[in-house]
Amino acid sequence: MVAVGAVGALTSLFMRYLEGDLAVSRDTLVRHCVALVEDAGRAACLQGDQGGDPSGRG
């Protein structure tokens, strides 16, 4: 779920940036996206440590 959420967030950011709806520099966008991926990775690791269902259904 973390991966799907991160992909959705990144897709939305990229589309809005390319359409001119985000008034940020390219460097700011890249820094934000990198932080988002790093945070998603940490969240995924925490979920894995909780012993949940590896299928992502539970």
C-alpha positions in Angstrom: 0.0 0.0 0.0 2.9 2.3 0.7 4.3 1.8 -2.8 0.9 2.4 -4.4 0.4 5.6 -2.4 3.9 6.9 -3.2 3.5 6.2 -6.9 0.1 8.0 -6.9 1.5 11.0 -5.1 4.5 11.2 -7.4 2.4 10.9 -10.5 0.1 13.7 -9.3 3.1 15.9 -8.5 4.8 15.3 -11.8 1.6 15.9 -13.8 0.8 19.2 -11.9 4.4 20.3 -12.3 4.4 19.6 -16.0 1.1 21.3 -16.5 2.4 24.4 -14.8 0.1 24.1 -11.7 3.0 24.0 -9.2 4.9 27.2 -8.8 8.1 25.6 -7.5 11.6 25.2 -9.0 12.7 21.9 -10.4 15.2 21.6 -7.6 12.5 22.0 -5.0 10.3 19.4 -6.7 13.2 16.9 -6.9 14.0 17.5 -3.2 10.4 17.0 -2.2 10.0 13.8 -4.3 13.2 12.3 -2.9 12.0 13.0 0.6 8.6 11.5 -0.2 10.3 8.3 -1.5 12.6 8.1 1.6 9.6 8.5 3.9 7.7 5.9 2.1 10.6 3.5 2.4 10.8 4.1 6.1 7.0 3.5 6.4 7.3 0.3 4.4 10.1 -1.0 6.7 8.0 -0.2 9.8 5.0 -2.1 8.3 7.3 -5.1 7.6 8.5 -5.0 11.3 4.9 -5.3 12.5 4.5 -8.8 11.1 1.5 -8.0 8.9 0.1 -10.0 6.1 2.8 -10.0 3.3 0.0 -10.0 0.7 -0.9 -6.4 1.7 -4.5 -7.5 2.4 -4.4 -7.5 6.2 
